[in-house]
Amino acid sequence: MFYHVKDLQFNARVSKPDPAFATLLLEQFGGANGELAAALRYFVQAFGAKNPYPDKYDLLMDIATEEFSHLEIVGATIQMLLTGVNGDLKKAAENSEIMQLLDGKAAKENMIHQAMVAPQFLVQSAGGPAYTNSQGVPWTAAYINGDAQGDLTSDLRSDIAAETRAKMVYEYLLQFTEDPFVKETLRFLMTREVAHYQMFEAALETIKPNFPMGTLQSDPRYGNLYFNLSSGNAIRGPWNQGQSTQLGETWQYIEDPIKHVLETNSLLDQKATGTNKTVKENDSAEVQLGKMRSELVNMAAPIGPQQWNKPLSEDVLAVEMKNTNLNS
């Protein structure tokens, strides 16, 4: 259940109209990394978390709802930046004031050029936000359809990446406006991306084990191999020497990948080195982890009558189920 409060979460303000920046800001309204995408991403992920991870369901729904609030802030800012455009375009029988303000042919042509890039502002929405990115490309569910994979450890990692991308878009947008009020709003929105990143990261850490993603384990023969596939001097770092960050395996640096592949029968004869894990142990871990995850879901949502809202008491639920059976 959603309840709309007319006041914005953050009181957005603008100093003066700026149609050009309003066009850029569309990126965070209907773009791939915008607020609409974020809200719907977390909203759809929450459904699968409802029973096995009720605490994460709460987190995802709370942040999804806040992202809808941010969509409202961005839309309100766009609308204020377009002050004057909407009303002037209603003067269909005469030249609008906005065209009179565009002194000279070059200025008018520039406005027409902007309209060609994002026609929603001038010839479709007549000066209001539209569900497109800054180039006028309509929002699509393809932006988020791959971000709900039915495994919360995967979803949360995707969310961390999404917050990173959104933060960077706001960071870049800040460089294209001189309006102190708009900067104030953008900095607030950017900061909330940083906050959400940390929330998702903390939530991921409460799920153990959470690596590798999903249930299946990595093959110990290949999980710590680093192939030197670049010419020139070899560059070494913690990504190809020492221990791996999550599994603690020792990186095996393959200096000559072609030679190594030929010597190992195209890796079919590769031995597990630099790790204390075996294929047999990983097979056993997969069975145990799969059983644990399955039991978690099945215990939280046993097969039978279902209802989304929690009943006031188990007695109430029993009465409702009895009445349902009597009426059927």
C-alpha positions as CSV (number, residue, x, y, z in Angstrom):
1,M,0.0,0.0,0.0
2,F,1.4,3.4,-1.0
3,Y,0.4,6.6,0.6
4,H,1.4,9.9,-1.2
5,V,2.5,12.8,0.9
6,K,2.4,16.0,-1.2
7,D,5.6,17.5,0.2
8,L,8.8,16.3,-1.4
9,Q,11.3,14.3,0.7
10,F,13.8,17.0,-0.2
11,N,12.5,20.5,-1.0
12,A,13.7,20.9,-4.6
13,R,14.4,24.5,-5.8
14,V,15.6,26.2,-8.9
15,S,16.9,29.7,-9.5
16,K,15.6,30.2,-13.0
17,P,14.4,28.2,-16.0
18,D,17.0,26.1,-17.9
19,P,15.5,23.9,-20.6
20,A,18.9,22.7,-21.7
21,F,19.8,21.3,-18.3
22,A,16.2,19.9,-17.9
23,T,16.9,17.8,-21.0
24,L,20.1,16.4,-19.4
25,L,18.3,15.7,-16.1
26,L,15.9,13.4,-18.0
27,E,18.7,10.9,-17.7
28,Q,17.8,10.4,-14.1
29,F,14.0,10.4,-14.7
30,G,13.7,7.9,-17.5
31,G,17.3,6.8,-18.2
32,A,18.9,3.4,-17.7
33,N,20.5,4.5,-14.4
34,G,17.7,6.8,-13.3
35,E,15.3,6.8,-10.4
36,L,12.4,5.0,-12.2
37,A,14.7,2.1,-13.0
38,A,16.0,2.0,-9.4
39,A,12.5,2.0,-7.9
40,L,11.2,-0.8,-10.1
41,R,14.4,-2.8,-9.8
42,Y,14.2,-3.0,-6.0
43,F,10.4,-3.3,-6.1
44,V,10.5,-6.5,-8.2
45,Q,13.4,-8.0,-6.3
46,A,11.5,-7.6,-3.0
47,F,8.8,-10.1,-4.0
48,G,11.1,-13.1,-4.0
49,A,12.6,-12.0,-0.7
50,K,9.3,-11.7,1.2
51,N,9.2,-15.0,2.9
52,P,12.8,-16.4,3.1
53,Y,14.3,-13.0,3.9
54,P,11.6,-10.7,5.4
55,D,14.2,-8.3,6.7
56,K,15.6,-7.9,3.2
57,Y,12.1,-7.5,1.8
58,D,11.6,-4.6,4.2
59,L,14.9,-3.1,3.1
60,L,14.1,-3.5,-0.6
61,M,10.6,-2.1,-0.3
62,D,11.8,0.9,1.8
63,I,14.5,1.8,-0.7
64,A,12.2,1.2,-3.7
65,T,9.7,3.6,-2.1
66,E,12.4,6.2,-1.5
67,E,13.5,5.9,-5.1
68,F,9.9,6.7,-6.2
69,S,10.3,9.8,-3.9
70,H,13.5,10.7,-5.8
71,L,11.7,10.2,-9.1
72,E,9.2,12.8,-7.9
73,I,12.1,15.2,-6.9
74,V,13.7,14.8,-10.3
75,G,10.4,15.3,-12.1
76,A,9.6,18.4,-10.0
77,T,13.0,19.9,-10.7
78,I,12.6,19.3,-14.5
79,Q,9.1,20.9,-14.4
80,M,10.5,24.0,-12.6
81,L,13.5,24.2,-15.0
82,L,10.9,24.3,-17.8
83,T,8.9,27.1,-16.2
84,G,7.4,29.3,-19.0
85,V,7.8,26.7,-21.7
86,N,4.6,24.8,-21.0
87,G,2.3,27.8,-20.8
88,D,3.8,29.5,-23.9
89,L,3.4,26.5,-26.0
90,K,-0.4,26.7,-25.3
91,K,-0.5,29.8,-27.4
92,A,-1.0,27.8,-30.5
93,A,-2.7,30.7,-32.5
94,E,0.2,33.1,-32.2
95,N,4.0,33.1,-31.7
96,S,4.6,32.2,-28.1
97,E,6.7,34.3,-25.8
98,I,9.4,31.7,-25.7
99,M,10.1,32.1,-29.4
100,Q,10.0,35.9,-29.0
101,L,12.7,35.6,-26.3
102,L,14.9,33.6,-28.7
103,D,16.4,36.7,-30.4
104,G,17.7,35.8,-33.8
105,K,17.6,33.0,-36.2
106,A,20.5,31.1,-34.6
107,A,18.8,31.0,-31.2
108,K,15.6,29.7,-32.7
109,E,17.5,27.0,-34.7
110,N,19.3,26.0,-31.5
111,M,15.9,25.5,-29.7
112,I,14.6,23.5,-32.7
113,H,17.8,21.4,-32.6
114,Q,17.2,20.6,-28.9
115,A,13.6,19.6,-29.7
116,M,14.9,17.2,-32.3
117,V,17.2,15.6,-29.7
118,A,14.4,15.4,-27.1
119,P,11.1,16.1,-28.8
120,Q,9.2,15.2,-25.7
121,F,9.8,18.7,-24.2
122,L,8.5,20.8,-27.1
123,V,6.2,18.7,-29.3
124,Q,5.0,15.8,-27.2
125,S,4.8,16.7,-23.5
126,A,4.8,20.5,-24.1
127,G,7.2,21.2,-21.4
128,G,6.9,18.5,-18.8
129,P,9.0,15.4,-17.8
130,A,8.8,12.3,-20.0
131,Y,9.8,8.7,-19.4
132,T,12.9,9.0,-21.7
133,N,16.6,9.5,-21.3
134,S,18.3,12.7,-22.3
135,Q,18.3,11.6,-25.9
136,G,14.6,11.0,-26.1
137,V,14.9,7.2,-26.0
138,P,11.8,5.8,-24.1
139,W,12.3,4.0,-20.8
140,T,12.3,0.2,-21.2
141,A,12.1,-2.7,-18.7
142,A,15.1,-4.1,-20.5
143,Y,17.1,-1.8,-18.2
144,I,16.2,-3.9,-15.2
145,N,14.9,-7.3,-16.3
146,G,18.3,-9.0,-15.6
147,D,18.6,-7.6,-12.1
148,A,16.1,-9.9,-10.4
149,Q,17.6,-13.4,-10.7
150,G,15.9,-15.2,-7.8
151,D,19.1,-15.3,-5.7
152,L,19.4,-12.5,-3.2
153,T,23.2,-12.5,-3.1
154,S,23.2,-11.9,-6.8
155,D,20.4,-9.2,-6.7
156,L,22.2,-7.3,-3.9
157,R,25.4,-7.2,-5.9
158,S,23.5,-5.9,-8.9
159,D,22.0,-3.2,-6.6
160,I,25.4,-2.1,-5.4
161,A,26.5,-1.7,-9.0
162,A,23.3,0.2,-9.8
163,E,23.8,2.6,-7.0
164,T,27.4,3.2,-8.2
165,R,26.3,4.0,-11.7
166,A,23.5,6.3,-10.5
167,K,25.9,8.2,-8.2
168,M,28.3,8.8,-11.1
169,V,25.5,10.2,-13.3
170,Y,24.6,12.7,-10.6
171,E,28.3,13.5,-10.2
172,Y,28.6,14.3,-13.9
173,L,25.3,16.2,-14.0
174,L,26.6,18.5,-11.3
175,Q,29.2,19.8,-13.7
176,F,26.6,21.0,-16.2
177,T,24.6,23.4,-14.1
178,E,25.6,26.6,-12.2
179,D,22.3,26.9,-10.4
180,P,23.1,26.6,-6.6
181,F,19.6,25.3,-5.8
182,V,19.8,22.6,-8.5
183,K,23.2,21.6,-7.3
184,E,21.8,21.3,-3.7
185,T,19.2,18.9,-4.9
186,L,21.5,16.9,-7.1
187,R,24.0,16.6,-4.2
188,F,21.3,15.3,-1.9
189,L,20.2,12.7,-4.5
190,M,23.8,11.7,-5.1
191,T,24.4,11.2,-1.4
192,R,21.4,8.9,-1.1
193,E,23.0,6.7,-3.7
194,V,26.1,6.4,-1.5
195,A,23.8,5.6,1.5
196,H,21.9,2.9,-0.4
197,Y,25.2,1.4,-1.6
198,Q,26.2,0.8,2.0
199,M,22.8,-0.5,3.0
200,F,22.9,-3.1,0.2
201,E,26.5,-4.0,1.1
202,A,25.6,-4.5,4.8
203,A,22.6,-6.6,3.8
204,L,24.7,-8.8,1.7
205,E,27.1,-9.4,4.6
206,T,24.3,-10.8,6.7
207,I,23.7,-13.7,4.3
208,K,26.3,-16.5,4.9
209,P,27.6,-18.0,2.8
210,N,27.3,-15.4,0.1
211,F,30.2,-16.3,-2.2
212,P,30.3,-17.6,-4.9
213,M,27.0,-16.1,-6.0
214,G,24.1,-18.6,-6.1
215,T,24.5,-22.2,-5.0
216,L,27.0,-23.9,-7.3
217,Q,30.7,-23.7,-6.3
218,S,33.6,-22.8,-8.6
219,D,35.8,-25.6,-9.9
220,P,39.0,-25.5,-7.9
221,R,41.0,-26.4,-11.0
222,Y,40.2,-23.2,-12.7
223,G,39.1,-20.7,-10.1
224,N,42.5,-19.2,-9.3
225,L,44.2,-19.2,-12.7
226,Y,45.3,-15.9,-14.2
227,F,46.2,-15.9,-17.9
228,N,48.7,-13.4,-19.1
229,L,46.9,-12.5,-22.3
230,S,48.5,-9.1,-22.9
231,S,51.8,-8.4,-24.8
232,G,54.7,-6.4,-23.2
233,N,55.9,-6.4,-19.6
234,A,53.8,-8.4,-17.3
235,I,51.9,-6.4,-14.7
236,R,51.4,-8.0,-11.3
237,G,49.0,-7.0,-8.6
238,P,46.7,-8.5,-6.0
239,W,44.4,-9.6,-8.8
240,N,47.1,-12.1,-10.1
241,Q,49.4,-12.7,-7.2
242,G,49.0,-13.6,-3.5
243,Q,45.6,-14.8,-2.3
244,S,42.2,-14.3,-3.9
245,T,39.9,-11.9,-2.0
246,Q,37.0,-14.2,-1.2
247,L,38.1,-17.8,-1.4
248,G,41.7,-17.3,-0.1
249,E,43.2,-19.3,-2.9
250,T,46.7,-18.6,-4.3
251,W,46.6,-17.0,-7.7
252,Q,48.4,-19.2,-10.3
253,Y,50.0,-16.9,-12.9
254,I,50.1,-18.5,-16.3
255,E,53.0,-16.6,-18.0
256,D,52.6,-18.4,-21.4
257,P,48.9,-19.3,-21.9
258,I,49.4,-21.0,-25.3
259,K,52.0,-23.3,-23.9
260,H,50.0,-24.0,-20.8
261,V,46.9,-24.9,-22.7
262,L,48.8,-27.2,-25.0
263,E,50.5,-28.9,-22.1
264,T,47.3,-29.5,-20.2
265,N,45.3,-30.9,-23.2
266,S,43.3,-27.7,-23.4
267,L,43.0,-27.6,-19.6
268,L,41.3,-31.0,-19.4
269,D,44.3,-32.3,-17.5
270,Q,44.6,-29.1,-15.3
271,K,45.3,-29.9,-11.7
272,A,44.0,-27.9,-8.7
273,T,46.9,-26.0,-7.3
274,G,47.1,-23.2,-4.8
275,T,43.9,-24.3,-3.1
276,N,42.9,-26.7,-0.4
277,K,39.6,-27.4,-2.0
278,T,38.8,-30.4,-4.1
279,V,36.1,-31.1,-6.7
280,K,34.6,-33.7,-4.4
281,E,34.4,-31.3,-1.5
282,N,32.8,-28.6,-3.7
283,D,30.2,-31.2,-5.0
284,S,29.3,-31.9,-1.3
285,A,29.2,-28.2,-0.5
286,E,26.8,-27.6,-3.4
287,V,24.4,-30.3,-2.2
288,Q,24.5,-29.0,1.4
289,L,24.0,-25.4,0.4
290,G,21.3,-26.2,-2.1
291,K,19.4,-28.2,0.6
292,M,19.8,-25.3,3.1
293,R,18.6,-22.7,0.6
294,S,15.7,-24.9,-0.4
295,E,14.6,-25.6,3.2
296,L,14.8,-21.9,3.9
297,V,12.4,-21.0,1.1
298,N,10.1,-24.0,1.7
299,M,9.9,-23.3,5.5
300,A,9.1,-19.7,4.8
301,A,6.4,-20.4,2.2
302,P,5.0,-24.0,2.6
303,I,2.8,-25.4,-0.1
304,G,-0.9,-24.7,0.6
305,P,-3.2,-21.7,1.1
306,Q,-1.3,-18.4,0.8
307,Q,-1.9,-14.8,1.8
308,W,0.5,-11.9,1.5
309,N,-0.5,-9.9,4.6
310,K,0.3,-11.3,8.0
311,P,-2.8,-12.4,9.9
312,L,-3.7,-10.8,13.2
313,S,-3.3,-14.2,14.8
314,E,-3.0,-17.9,13.8
315,D,-6.6,-18.3,15.1
316,V,-7.9,-15.7,12.6
317,L,-6.1,-17.5,9.8
318,A,-7.6,-20.9,10.9
319,V,-11.1,-19.4,10.9
320,E,-10.6,-17.9,7.4
321,M,-9.3,-21.1,6.0
322,K,-12.2,-23.0,7.6
323,N,-14.7,-20.6,6.0
324,T,-13.0,-20.9,2.7
325,N,-13.3,-24.7,2.8
326,L,-17.0,-24.5,3.8
327,N,-17.8,-22.2,0.9
328,S,-15.9,-24.2,-1.7
